Amino acid sequence: MGKSESQMDITDINTPKPKKKQRWTSLEISLSVLVLLLTIIAVTMIALYATYDDGICKSSDCIKSAARLIQNMDTTAEPCSDFFKYACGGWLKRNVIPETSSRYSNFDILRDELEVILKDVLQEPKPKDIVAVQKAKTLYRSCINESVIDSRGGVPLLNVLPEIYEWPVATENWEQTYGTSWTAEKSIAQLNSKYAKKVIINFFIGTDDKNSTNHIIHIDQPRLGLPSRDYYACTGIYKEACTAYVDFMISVAKLMRQERGLPIDENQITLEMNKIMELEKEIANVKHIISDTLNNVNHFFFLFSFYPILRVKGATA
């Protein structure tokens, strides 16, 4: 059945014509390019910032150290007039020397923290430990095994003494047994080389400050039994420390004689220990007071003009 003209006209009128595709305006294109450029720049800046190294340590350890330094300062002080207060005023306000210590510093705090860490590391042996760590853990366990230490008593020390010509106060007939063969040089050398105990003279092998390819003998004044030279005045605040030091020596001598089953003459032991104390006082009195010349390398190298070569028995050129 054919369509009438009116129907055809309606159909033609109602049929939608395809829309013409719209083009971007120059403004839209410009904005799009601008956004793209900004995005590229932002990504580039983020990447550069993430990989940029300004030479400043930002690890947790560095941050803690910096915070500790700032905390120990007193920024209210004028550094040009009192630099010590400016650098250390905060530390002095927040810390006091413990009764059990003769000194207290950041090094002591770090040492205590390190001991806690080492205790945790050394307590438990592990199959993968290298030999050095295994030996360290064995040594640690032997040190904390107090029951074994108590059962041995003074035997380990008494076994060592003959190697260093004994201790006269802890033995009988020392003059007849050791007196003829004893020399200070032999005893000092044995204590230093085998037991790392430096007495009378502090000496060690170290790098030559003038030529780092060489090693030379370094000689220094010794450390004594008490913390510093001032203690040997034995007056005022140091009197108690001196008394305790002598009492300790007396106690050790009595215990050693008791361990060997020797008679104990407390008066004689006290006399001998007081002599030791007097000797330490004499050594302390001739010790160099810390000054600009004590660790002055040029000052000590001046001695080479007098003693250019030190002959050591058994040494080879």
MITI-658324 format. One line per field, with one value per residue (C-alpha): residue number from 0; z, x, y. Coordinates in pm, whole numbers, plus 50000, padded with zeros to 5 digits. Each point is the difference from the previous one (the first is absolute). Layout:
<nodes>
num: c(NUM, ...)
zz: c(Z, ...)
xx: c(X, ...)
yy: c(Y, ...)
</nodes>
This chain:
<nodes>
num: c(0, 1, 2, 3, 4, 5, 6, 7, 8, 9, 10, 11, 12, 13, 14, 15, 16, 17, 18, 19, 20, 21, 22, 23, 24, 25, 26, 27, 28, 29, 30, 31, 32, 33, 34, 35, 36, 37, 38, 39, 40, 41, 42, 43, 44, 45, 46, 47, 48, 49, 50, 51, 52, 53, 54, 55, 56, 57, 58, 59, 60, 61, 62, 63, 64, 65, 66, 67, 68, 69, 70, 71, 72, 73, 74, 75, 76, 77, 78, 79, 80, 81, 82, 83, 84, 85, 86, 87, 88, 89, 90, 91, 92, 93, 94, 95, 96, 97, 98, 99, 100, 101, 102, 103, 104, 105, 106, 107, 108, 109, 110, 111, 112, 113, 114, 115, 116, 117, 118, 119, 120, 121, 122, 123, 124, 125, 126, 127, 128, 129, 130, 131, 132, 133, 134, 135, 136, 137, 138, 139, 140, 141, 142, 143, 144, 145, 146, 147, 148, 149, 150, 151, 152, 153, 154, 155, 156, 157, 158, 159, 160, 161, 162, 163, 164, 165, 166, 167, 168, 169, 170, 171, 172, 173, 174, 175, 176, 177, 178, 179, 180, 181, 182, 183, 184, 185, 186, 187, 188, 189, 190, 191, 192, 193, 194, 195, 196, 197, 198, 199, 200, 201, 202, 203, 204, 205, 206, 207, 208, 209, 210, 211, 212, 213, 214, 215, 216, 217, 218, 219, 220, 221, 222, 223, 224, 225, 226, 227, 228, 229, 230, 231, 232, 233, 234, 235, 236, 237, 238, 239, 240, 241, 242, 243, 244, 245, 246, 247, 248, 249, 250, 251, 252, 253, 254, 255, 256, 257, 258, 259, 260, 261, 262, 263, 264, 265, 266, 267, 268, 269, 270, 271, 272, 273, 274, 275, 276, 277, 278, 279, 280, 281, 282, 283, 284, 285, 286, 287, 288, 289, 290, 291, 292, 293, 294, 295, 296, 297, 298, 299, 300, 301, 302, 303, 304, 305, 306, 307, 308, 309, 310, 311, 312, 313, 314, 315, 316)
zz: c(50000, 49901, 50223, 49947, 49941, 50343, 50168, 49804, 50097, 50370, 49974, 49837, 50258, 50308, 49884, 50198, 49802, 50105, 50225, 49877, 50205, 50219, 49989, 50303, 50023, 50013, 50368, 50092, 49816, 50178, 50343, 49930, 49897, 50310, 50231, 49833, 50041, 50367, 50061, 49840, 50204, 50325, 49936, 49913, 50317, 50218, 49841, 50045, 50363, 50079, 49863, 50107, 50254, 50180, 50200, 50325, 50183, 50071, 50147, 50338, 50164, 49860, 50108, 50353, 50021, 49879, 50250, 50280, 49909, 49985, 50332, 50163, 49882, 50172, 49715, 50244, 50068, 49787, 49820, 49957, 50374, 50144, 49736, 50256, 50142, 49649, 49893, 50327, 50217, 49933, 50102, 50328, 50087, 49933, 50131, 50321, 50054, 50155, 50340, 49850, 49735, 49998, 49664, 49783, 49635, 49674, 49956, 50327, 49893, 49663, 50174, 50225, 49701, 49813, 50293, 49990, 49626, 50041, 50278, 49770, 49716, 50208, 50205, 49752, 49772, 49639, 49750, 49739, 50230, 49867, 50212, 50149, 50118, 50138, 50209, 50121, 50112, 50173, 50186, 50098, 50136, 50200, 50154, 50114, 50132, 50359, 50155, 49811, 50076, 50371, 49999, 49848, 50252, 49953, 49824, 49650, 50138, 50213, 49696, 49808, 50267, 49957, 49636, 50116, 50291, 50258, 50242, 50303, 50247, 49880, 50032, 50236, 49942, 49693, 50019, 49990, 49729, 49764, 50127, 49818, 49656, 50022, 49795, 49952, 49622, 49978, 50219, 49819, 49659, 50104, 50142, 49686, 49732, 50151, 50215, 49847, 50339, 49972, 50324, 50076, 49626, 49747, 49665, 49683, 49628, 49782, 49674, 49959, 49989, 49766, 49763, 50006, 49816, 50304, 50346, 50303, 50377, 50181, 50362, 50244, 50373, 50174, 50138, 50371, 50224, 50090, 49735, 49984, 50140, 50232, 50199, 50134, 50215, 50226, 50167, 49999, 49759, 49893, 50346, 49998, 49659, 50113, 50314, 49802, 49747, 50266, 50177, 49671, 49949, 50354, 49945, 49677, 50162, 50295, 49770, 49793, 50305, 50136, 49667, 50023, 50363, 50111, 50336, 49995, 50177, 49957, 50133, 49754, 49710, 50090, 50016, 49654, 49843, 50142, 49837, 49668, 50050, 50070, 49683, 49796, 50156, 49890, 49646, 49997, 50113, 49707, 49744, 49745, 50056, 49688, 49797, 49647, 49990, 50118, 49662, 49786, 49723, 49917, 50367, 50011, 49662, 50139, 50210, 49685, 49971, 50323, 49956, 49624, 50030, 50275, 49993, 50096, 50086, 49744, 49751, 49636, 49771)
xx: c(50000, 50155, 50059, 49820, 50192, 49905, 50144, 50322, 50034, 49958, 50260, 50249, 49941, 50035, 50316, 50296, 50290, 50353, 50173, 50307, 50317, 50114, 50364, 50212, 50044, 50348, 49944, 49919, 50307, 50221, 49863, 50049, 50360, 50059, 49855, 50216, 50313, 49924, 49944, 50335, 50176, 49838, 50098, 50356, 50033, 49870, 50246, 50290, 49909, 49971, 50349, 50168, 50280, 50084, 50278, 49802, 49949, 49632, 50019, 49843, 50344, 50106, 49675, 50039, 50360, 49904, 49714, 50235, 50248, 49730, 49858, 50341, 50044, 49885, 49898, 49917, 50372, 50210, 50257, 50249, 50018, 49941, 50035, 50020, 49660, 49859, 50128, 49953, 49761, 49705, 50201, 50108, 49639, 49863, 50277, 50190, 50292, 49868, 50137, 50146, 50202, 50286, 49887, 49691, 49971, 49834, 50268, 49894, 49635, 50087, 50218, 49711, 49767, 50258, 50033, 49625, 50019, 50302, 49829, 49707, 50234, 50225, 49743, 49880, 50232, 49889, 50106, 50095, 50234, 50352, 50288, 50083, 49640, 49990, 50311, 49856, 49681, 50201, 50200, 49681, 49840, 50313, 49992, 49637, 50028, 50043, 49962, 50305, 50194, 49926, 50097, 50340, 50071, 50339, 50161, 50010, 50176, 50240, 50096, 50090, 50215, 50311, 50020, 50052, 50231, 49724, 49874, 50230, 49720, 49808, 50281, 50274, 50376, 49963, 50357, 50147, 49764, 49962, 50215, 50321, 49835, 49740, 50039, 49751, 50048, 49906, 49693, 49876, 50056, 49814, 49706, 49973, 50057, 49797, 49738, 49979, 50070, 50208, 50176, 50261, 50024, 49721, 50140, 49857, 50064, 49814, 50010, 50272, 49831, 50271, 49979, 49688, 50177, 50222, 49922, 50190, 50006, 49781, 50091, 49773, 49954, 49810, 49651, 49983, 49756, 49796, 49813, 50230, 50309, 49789, 49880, 50349, 49987, 49784, 49847, 49655, 49764, 50276, 50082, 49721, 50106, 50362, 49894, 49770, 50278, 50249, 49734, 49926, 50368, 50021, 49691, 50140, 50335, 49828, 49775, 50297, 50197, 49691, 49953, 50358, 49968, 50263, 49995, 49845, 50183, 49756, 50243, 50271, 49755, 49869, 50358, 50079, 49681, 50069, 50344, 49832, 49772, 50297, 50171, 49689, 49992, 50359, 49920, 49687, 50200, 50241, 49727, 49968, 49699, 49784, 50108, 50066, 50333, 49872, 49865, 50203, 50148, 50274, 50099, 50060, 50172, 50256, 50123, 50104, 50297, 50128, 49871, 49970, 50021, 49871, 50167, 49764, 50137, 49888, 49878, 50106, 50059)
yy: c(50000, 50325, 50300, 50320, 50320, 50128, 49692, 50029, 50362, 49915, 49726, 50232, 50268, 49767, 49824, 50159, 50129, 49893, 50259, 50170, 49903, 50291, 50108, 50119, 50365, 50150, 50087, 49639, 49876, 50252, 49905, 49629, 50053, 50213, 49731, 49735, 50211, 50069, 49629, 49914, 50269, 49879, 49637, 50108, 50210, 49717, 49758, 50242, 50072, 49630, 49930, 50326, 49964, 50324, 49837, 50016, 49671, 49941, 49650, 49933, 49976, 50337, 50163, 49858, 50123, 50346, 50016, 49894, 50274, 50267, 49882, 50031, 50360, 50317, 50227, 50280, 50046, 50231, 49779, 50284, 50067, 49649, 49732, 49718, 50088, 50039, 49656, 49805, 50201, 49771, 49697, 50158, 50087, 49652, 49774, 49937, 49763, 49675, 49907, 49682, 50187, 50246, 50141, 50014, 50098, 49906, 49735, 49837, 50003, 49845, 49741, 49898, 49977, 49793, 49760, 49934, 49931, 49772, 49808, 49927, 49899, 49774, 49815, 49738, 49796, 49955, 49730, 50260, 50196, 50047, 49869, 50342, 50049, 49645, 50072, 50330, 49825, 49727, 50265, 50182, 49683, 49922, 50347, 49979, 49644, 50117, 49654, 49870, 50318, 49966, 49632, 50081, 50273, 50162, 49702, 50160, 50309, 49798, 49793, 50315, 50166, 49778, 50113, 50357, 49914, 49979, 50262, 50012, 50068, 49692, 49747, 49887, 50029, 50217, 50129, 49649, 49872, 50295, 50285, 49904, 49962, 50276, 50315, 50280, 49986, 49632, 50039, 50309, 49837, 49684, 50193, 50210, 49735, 49716, 50171, 50350, 50161, 50314, 50092, 50267, 50078, 50004, 49890, 49852, 49960, 50247, 50193, 50261, 50342, 50128, 49703, 49785, 49716, 49940, 49864, 50123, 49953, 50252, 50076, 50179, 50045, 49720, 49978, 49938, 49817, 50309, 50200, 50303, 50168, 50215, 49700, 49933, 50311, 49779, 50303, 50153, 49829, 49757, 49866, 49741, 49868, 49956, 49814, 49770, 49934, 49890, 49791, 49825, 49913, 49866, 49784, 49852, 49919, 49829, 49796, 49883, 49890, 49828, 49817, 49872, 49903, 50252, 50180, 50347, 50281, 50288, 50260, 49896, 49990, 50347, 50131, 49859, 50138, 50345, 49982, 49924, 50298, 50227, 49876, 50079, 50347, 50061, 49886, 50219, 50303, 49973, 49940, 50277, 50222, 50009, 50302, 50115, 49814, 49660, 49889, 50237, 49786, 50251, 50017, 49625, 49982, 50242, 49706, 49816, 50233, 49844, 49643, 49938, 49619, 49775, 49661, 49719, 49658, 49744, 50261, 49985, 50292)
</nodes>
